[in-house]
Amino acid sequence: MKTLGNKKIGVVGVGNMGASILEGVLTRRIATPSSVWVYDKVMNKAESFARRLHVCRASSVSELLNKTDMVLLAMKPQDFASFALEHRSSFRPGQGVISILAGMTTEKIARALGKNMTIVRAMPNLGAKVGQSMTVVCGKNKRALSFAKKLFDGCGKVVTLPEKMLDLVTAISGSGPAYFFNLMELLADFGVKQGLRPEVAEILAVQTGLGAALLAESSQESCAELRQRVTSKKGTTEAALRTLQRGKFKKVFQQALRAAMNRSRELRK
Ligand SMILES: NC(=O)c1ccc[n+]([C@@H]2O[C@H](COP(=O)([O-])OP(=O)(O)OC[C@H]3O[C@@H](n4cnc5c(N)ncnc54)[C@H](OP(=O)(O)O)[C@@H]3O)[C@@H](O)[C@H]2O)c1
């Protein structure tokens, strides 16, 4: 796995995603603690994170920008406008910026920060917490893109796509973990209704999801082929899948994905 070399990374906002990405990067030794700087509006949060992972804590955004080569913006999208207004003067011309802010386009970020920023947009997901994010990156600057790819390699898998695909990506992999949670929830729920203890039902559901994901990942066969392989004629799985088909599961699921994609487009405006 490629490291960030002697480049320094600064992270603004060590909440769920900022902290998860950094933990992955540090655990996989993609960056050394002394090359990581963090800043959060809530000083205690940055301080306890810095103490726990032995990284450097910046006391201001300008210190973070001065000490690092690339800055990862990891605050909520609704906090970005005031952040940009307050700190745009601290950014260097051409400063490298990686943004994971959902719905915040490169154009909007560039307009808010000014000074010809080198911007990479990334859409990770919650899998980052366990080093299994699916992250899509997009950007025009090759060096910044390569930096971002190395960074997100530290917390899962990375694919590069054009920015126009990000609403679709948000619907599939950005929001995706919740669809799988929901499916496991439904499996466990049925188990409980049929008499299983909740903790047993939960294990059955989660371990099944984990096994299926690992199989799909390690197999040469597609998900469709794997499904066909476990669906014997007139068997139990076929009975379940036929019922889903009759209930127009595929159509409803496609409508759900379209709703997520449309919502992502709305948020972008
Ligand atoms: N969660 C996901 O699955 C997911 C997936 C893909 C992308 N994203 C994107 O990731 C970003 C972060 O999401 P999250 O779930 O990690 O949010 P979060 O847990 O709320 O973390 C954001 C952190 O940034 C801090 N913050 C807010 N304004 C700041 C400022 N001006 N300067 C420094 N720090 C500031 C917040 O402090 P306060 O708590 O005090 O506000 C919080 O500690 C979002 O833009 C989201 O769109 C999230």
The ligand as an SDF file (V2000), in Angstrom:
LIG
                    3D

 48 52  0  0  0  0  0  0  0  0999 V2000
  -21.5600    9.9340    7.7470 N   0  0  0  0  0  0  0  0  0  0  0  0
  -21.5000    9.4000    6.5340 C   0  0  0  0  0  0  0  0  0  0  0  0
  -21.8720    8.2440    6.2840 O   0  0  0  0  0  0  0  0  0  0  0  0
  -20.9320   10.2110    5.3870 C   0  0  0  0  0  0  0  0  0  0  0  0
  -20.6790    9.5960    4.1480 C   0  0  0  0  0  0  0  0  0  0  0  0
  -20.0910   10.3690    3.1190 C   0  0  0  0  0  0  0  0  0  0  0  0
  -19.8090   11.7120    3.3490 C   0  0  0  0  0  0  0  0  0  0  0  0
  -20.1000   12.2720    4.5570 N   0  0  0  0  0  0  0  0  0  0  0  0
  -19.7750   13.6780    4.7690 C   0  0  0  0  0  0  0  0  0  0  0  0
  -18.8220   13.7430    5.7920 O   0  0  0  0  0  0  0  0  0  0  0  0
  -18.9440   15.0000    6.4650 C   0  0  0  0  0  0  0  0  0  0  0  0
  -18.8510   14.7750    7.9510 C   0  0  0  0  0  0  0  0  0  0  0  0
  -19.9130   13.9470    8.3870 O   0  0  0  0  0  0  0  0  0  0  0  0
  -19.8730   13.3200    9.8470 P   0  0  0  0  0  0  0  0  0  0  0  0
  -20.9790   12.3410    9.9110 O   0  0  0  0  0  0  0  0  0  0  0  0
  -18.4870   12.9130   10.1850 O   0  0  0  0  0  0  0  0  0  0  0  0
  -20.2510   14.6510   10.7060 O   0  0  0  0  0  0  0  0  0  0  0  0
  -19.9260   14.9530   12.2500 P   0  0  0  0  0  0  0  0  0  0  0  0
  -19.7750   13.6850   13.0090 O   0  0  0  0  0  0  0  0  0  0  0  0
  -20.9280   15.9620   12.6900 O   0  0  0  0  0  0  0  0  0  0  0  0
  -18.4710   15.6250   12.1900 O   0  0  0  0  0  0  0  0  0  0  0  0
  -18.2250   16.9260   11.7790 C   0  0  0  0  0  0  0  0  0  0  0  0
  -17.2900   17.5800   12.7920 C   0  0  0  0  0  0  0  0  0  0  0  0
  -16.8900   18.8530   12.2800 O   0  0  0  0  0  0  0  0  0  0  0  0
  -17.0390   19.8000   13.3430 C   0  0  0  0  0  0  0  0  0  0  0  0
  -17.1830   21.1380   12.7670 N   0  0  0  0  0  0  0  0  0  0  0  0
  -18.2960   21.8000   12.3760 C   0  0  0  0  0  0  0  0  0  0  0  0
  -17.9930   23.0260   11.9220 N   0  0  0  0  0  0  0  0  0  0  0  0
  -16.6590   23.1470   12.0080 C   0  0  0  0  0  0  0  0  0  0  0  0
  -15.7420   24.1970   11.7220 C   0  0  0  0  0  0  0  0  0  0  0  0
  -16.1600   25.3640   11.2380 N   0  0  0  0  0  0  0  0  0  0  0  0
  -14.4350   23.9860   11.9420 N   0  0  0  0  0  0  0  0  0  0  0  0
  -14.0050   22.8130   12.4590 C   0  0  0  0  0  0  0  0  0  0  0  0
  -14.8180   21.7900   12.7710 N   0  0  0  0  0  0  0  0  0  0  0  0
  -16.1190   21.9450   12.5460 C   0  0  0  0  0  0  0  0  0  0  0  0
  -18.2540   19.3070   14.0880 C   0  0  0  0  0  0  0  0  0  0  0  0
  -18.3860   19.9260   15.3420 O   0  0  0  0  0  0  0  0  0  0  0  0
  -19.9120   20.0280   15.9530 P   0  0  0  0  0  0  0  0  0  0  0  0
  -20.2870   18.6120   16.2950 O   0  0  0  0  0  0  0  0  0  0  0  0
  -19.7560   20.8880   17.1410 O   0  0  0  0  0  0  0  0  0  0  0  0
  -20.7700   20.6300   14.8950 O   0  0  0  0  0  0  0  0  0  0  0  0
  -17.9510   17.8150   14.1470 C   0  0  0  0  0  0  0  0  0  0  0  0
  -17.0340   17.5160   15.1770 O   0  0  0  0  0  0  0  0  0  0  0  0
  -20.2660   15.6020    5.9990 C   0  0  0  0  0  0  0  0  0  0  0  0
  -20.0080   16.6990    5.1620 O   0  0  0  0  0  0  0  0  0  0  0  0
  -20.9600   14.5090    5.2470 C   0  0  0  0  0  0  0  0  0  0  0  0
  -21.6790   15.0370    4.1420 O   0  0  0  0  0  0  0  0  0  0  0  0
  -20.6290   11.5510    5.5830 C   0  0  0  0  0  0  0  0  0  0  0  0
  1  2  1  0
  2  3  2  0
  2  4  1  0
  4  5  1  0
  4 48  2  0
  5  6  2  0
  6  7  1  0
  7  8  2  0
  8  9  1  0
  8 48  1  0
  9 10  1  0
  9 46  1  0
 10 11  1  0
 11 12  1  0
 11 44  1  0
 12 13  1  0
 13 14  1  0
 14 15  2  0
 14 16  1  0
 14 17  1  0
 17 18  1  0
 18 19  2  0
 18 20  1  0
 18 21  1  0
 21 22  1  0
 22 23  1  0
 23 24  1  0
 23 42  1  0
 24 25  1  0
 25 26  1  0
 25 36  1  0
 26 27  1  0
 26 35  1  0
 27 28  2  0
 28 29  1  0
 29 30  1  0
 29 35  2  0
 30 31  1  0
 30 32  2  0
 32 33  1  0
 33 34  2  0
 34 35  1  0
 36 37  1  0
 36 42  1  0
 37 38  1  0
 38 39  2  0
 38 40  1  0
 38 41  1  0
 42 43  1  0
 44 45  1  0
 44 46  1  0
 46 47  1  0
M  CHG  2   8   1  16  -1
M  END
$$$$
